[in-house]
Amino acid sequence: MTDLDALRESWRRTLLAVRGGAERPDPAPYADDLLRRWSEPQRRYHTVEHLAAVLDRVDVLEEYADDPDAVRLAAWFHDAVYLPERSENEERSARLAERALPEAGVPEERTAEVARLVRLTVTHDPADDDRNGQVLCDADLAILASPPSAYAAYTAAVREEYHFVPNAAFREGRAAVLRQLRDLPRLFRTPHGREKWEATARYNMRSELDLLTPRPLPE
């Protein structure tokens, strides 16, 4: 079970850091609104557990970011709007950040960076000099390098989120997502991600693709 109070405290520390220690406006209502969004009933994978995992991975990778706190804020917002039947969740999440962060006291330049990072999670393909983007994308994709049982739980949860999609259509769509990621020159862009996660993630994806793409029976 994810410790929601720990997440609230993580949000408070990050928000105070980007605001230069200013205590107002109160960070708590913003954390509560975001946690409410991450706890919506249609979610099975994109839950507070996923949020906490991404934040933990940002902590592991923060030395590679130019602005770790902007990356942390982007982690909070990157799936804050999530309706499985909609295709513009990342854009709507970015717009939520653009509305909420200035109200919460975050400077314009930092807000723009957070929104840019959220939009980057559409492709997970940051530029070679985009250190913030590399950290956020690596943190978000690290689930792909899970041990077999955790990877199976992840894929099952994703399927549950798309329970309304017929099996054939889901297999086709999921395989397309995996191929798009597979065809990237590198899944992980930080040195840590490349060393620790790349090989396992590619093995897991190949195995899932094999299951999603039945081979024709021999004649």
C-alpha positions as CSV (number, residue, x, y, z in Angstrom):
1,M,0.0,0.0,0.0
2,T,1.4,3.4,-1.0
3,D,2.0,5.9,1.8
4,L,-0.2,8.8,0.8
5,D,1.2,11.0,3.6
6,A,4.7,10.4,2.3
7,L,3.6,11.4,-1.2
8,R,2.0,14.6,0.2
9,E,5.2,15.4,2.0
10,S,7.2,14.8,-1.2
11,W,4.9,17.2,-3.0
12,R,5.3,19.8,-0.3
13,R,9.1,19.6,-0.4
14,T,9.3,19.9,-4.1
15,L,6.8,22.8,-4.4
16,L,8.6,24.7,-1.6
17,A,11.9,24.1,-3.4
18,V,10.7,25.6,-6.7
19,R,9.0,28.5,-4.9
20,G,12.2,29.3,-3.0
21,G,10.7,28.3,0.4
22,A,7.5,30.4,0.2
23,E,4.8,28.9,2.4
24,R,1.8,30.4,0.5
25,P,-0.3,29.3,-1.2
26,D,-0.7,26.1,0.9
27,P,0.7,23.1,-1.0
28,A,-1.7,20.6,0.6
29,P,-4.8,21.3,-1.5
30,Y,-2.8,20.8,-4.7
31,A,-1.4,17.5,-3.4
32,D,-4.9,16.3,-2.4
33,D,-6.3,17.2,-5.8
34,L,-3.6,15.3,-7.6
35,L,-3.8,12.3,-5.4
36,R,-7.6,12.2,-5.9
37,R,-7.0,12.2,-9.7
38,W,-4.4,9.4,-9.4
39,S,-6.9,7.4,-7.3
40,E,-9.8,7.4,-9.8
41,P,-11.6,4.1,-10.2
42,Q,-10.9,3.6,-13.9
43,R,-7.2,3.2,-13.1
44,R,-5.5,-0.1,-12.7
45,Y,-1.9,0.6,-13.6
46,H,-1.8,4.4,-13.7
47,T,-2.4,4.7,-10.0
48,V,-0.7,6.3,-7.0
49,E,1.6,3.2,-6.9
50,H,2.8,4.1,-10.4
51,L,3.2,7.8,-9.3
52,A,5.3,6.7,-6.3
53,A,7.4,4.4,-8.4
54,V,8.2,7.1,-10.9
55,L,9.1,9.5,-8.2
56,D,11.4,6.9,-6.6
57,R,13.1,6.4,-9.9
58,V,13.6,10.1,-10.4
59,D,15.4,10.1,-7.0
60,V,17.7,7.4,-8.3
61,L,18.4,9.3,-11.6
62,E,18.4,12.9,-10.3
63,E,22.1,13.4,-10.8
64,Y,21.5,13.2,-14.6
65,A,18.8,16.0,-14.6
66,D,19.5,19.7,-15.0
67,D,16.4,20.5,-12.9
68,P,15.4,17.4,-10.8
69,D,12.5,19.3,-9.1
70,A,10.9,20.2,-12.5
71,V,11.2,16.5,-13.3
72,R,9.5,15.6,-10.0
73,L,6.6,18.0,-10.8
74,A,6.3,16.5,-14.2
75,A,6.1,13.1,-12.7
76,W,3.2,14.3,-10.6
77,F,1.3,15.6,-13.6
78,H,2.3,13.2,-16.4
79,D,-0.8,11.0,-16.0
80,A,-2.8,13.2,-13.7
81,V,-5.5,13.2,-16.4
82,Y,-6.1,9.6,-17.5
83,L,-9.1,8.2,-19.3
84,P,-8.2,5.0,-21.1
85,E,-10.8,5.7,-23.9
86,R,-9.3,9.1,-24.7
87,S,-6.1,9.7,-26.8
88,E,-5.1,13.1,-25.5
89,N,-4.4,12.4,-21.9
90,E,-0.8,13.7,-22.0
91,E,-2.0,17.0,-23.6
92,R,-4.7,17.4,-21.0
93,S,-2.3,16.6,-18.2
94,A,0.1,19.2,-19.5
95,R,-2.7,21.8,-19.6
96,L,-3.6,21.0,-16.1
97,A,0.0,21.7,-15.0
98,E,-0.1,25.0,-16.9
99,R,-3.2,26.0,-15.0
100,A,-2.4,24.6,-11.5
101,L,1.3,25.4,-11.1
102,P,1.2,29.2,-11.6
103,E,-1.7,29.3,-9.1
104,A,0.4,27.2,-6.7
105,G,3.2,29.8,-7.0
106,V,5.5,28.1,-9.5
107,P,7.3,30.6,-11.8
108,E,6.4,30.8,-15.5
109,E,9.6,29.3,-16.8
110,R,9.5,26.3,-14.5
111,T,5.8,25.7,-15.3
112,A,6.6,25.7,-19.0
113,E,9.4,23.1,-18.5
114,V,7.0,20.9,-16.5
115,A,4.4,21.0,-19.2
116,R,7.0,20.3,-21.9
117,L,8.1,17.2,-20.0
118,V,4.6,16.0,-19.6
119,R,4.0,16.3,-23.4
120,L,7.3,14.3,-24.0
121,T,5.7,11.2,-22.4
122,V,3.7,10.8,-25.6
123,T,6.7,9.4,-27.4
124,H,9.3,8.8,-24.6
125,D,11.9,10.0,-27.2
126,P,13.9,12.9,-25.6
127,A,16.6,14.6,-27.5
128,D,20.3,13.7,-26.8
129,D,20.8,17.0,-24.9
130,D,17.4,16.9,-23.0
131,R,18.7,15.7,-19.6
132,N,15.4,16.5,-17.8
133,G,13.4,14.6,-20.5
134,Q,15.8,11.7,-20.3
135,V,15.3,11.3,-16.6
136,L,11.5,11.5,-16.7
137,C,11.2,9.1,-19.6
138,D,13.6,6.6,-18.1
139,A,11.7,6.8,-14.8
140,D,8.4,6.2,-16.5
141,L,9.6,3.3,-18.6
142,A,11.6,1.5,-15.9
143,I,8.5,-0.7,-15.3
144,L,9.5,-2.5,-18.5
145,A,12.6,-3.8,-16.8
146,S,10.7,-5.4,-14.0
147,P,11.2,-9.1,-12.9
148,P,8.9,-11.5,-14.6
149,S,6.1,-11.6,-12.0
150,A,6.0,-7.8,-11.7
151,Y,6.0,-7.4,-15.5
152,A,3.1,-9.8,-15.7
153,A,1.2,-7.9,-13.1
154,Y,1.9,-4.7,-15.0
155,T,0.6,-6.1,-18.3
156,A,-2.4,-7.5,-16.6
157,A,-3.2,-4.1,-15.1
158,V,-2.9,-2.4,-18.4
159,R,-5.3,-4.9,-19.9
160,E,-7.8,-4.2,-17.1
161,E,-7.6,-0.5,-17.9
162,Y,-8.6,-1.3,-21.5
163,H,-11.3,-3.9,-20.5
164,F,-13.7,-2.3,-23.0
165,V,-11.5,-3.0,-26.0
166,P,-12.0,-6.4,-27.7
167,N,-9.1,-8.8,-27.4
168,A,-8.0,-8.7,-31.0
169,A,-8.0,-4.9,-31.1
170,F,-6.2,-4.7,-27.8
171,R,-3.5,-7.1,-28.9
172,E,-3.0,-5.1,-32.1
173,G,-2.8,-1.8,-30.3
174,R,-0.6,-3.0,-27.5
175,A,1.8,-4.6,-30.0
176,A,2.0,-1.3,-31.9
177,V,3.0,0.5,-28.7
178,L,5.7,-2.1,-28.0
179,R,7.1,-2.0,-31.5
180,Q,7.3,1.8,-31.4
181,L,9.3,1.5,-28.2
182,R,11.4,-1.4,-29.5
183,D,12.4,0.6,-32.6
184,L,13.8,3.4,-30.6
185,P,17.7,3.3,-30.8
186,R,17.7,3.2,-27.0
187,L,14.9,2.7,-24.6
188,F,16.8,4.4,-21.8
189,R,18.9,7.5,-22.2
190,T,20.6,7.9,-18.8
191,P,23.8,5.9,-18.0
192,H,22.0,4.2,-15.2
193,G,19.0,3.2,-17.3
194,R,21.2,1.9,-20.1
195,E,23.3,-0.2,-17.8
196,K,20.6,-1.5,-15.4
197,W,17.4,-1.6,-17.4
198,E,17.9,-1.7,-21.1
199,A,18.6,-5.4,-21.7
200,T,15.9,-6.7,-19.3
201,A,13.3,-4.3,-20.7
202,R,14.0,-5.4,-24.3
203,Y,13.8,-9.1,-23.2
204,N,10.4,-8.5,-21.5
205,M,9.1,-6.6,-24.5
206,R,10.1,-9.3,-27.0
207,S,8.4,-11.9,-24.8
208,E,5.2,-9.9,-24.6
209,L,5.3,-9.3,-28.4
210,D,5.6,-13.0,-29.0
211,L,2.5,-13.6,-26.9
212,L,0.6,-10.8,-28.6
213,T,1.4,-11.9,-32.1
214,P,0.4,-15.6,-32.7
215,R,2.4,-17.4,-35.4
216,P,0.5,-19.2,-38.1
217,L,0.2,-23.0,-37.6
218,P,2.3,-25.0,-40.0
219,E,0.5,-26.5,-42.9
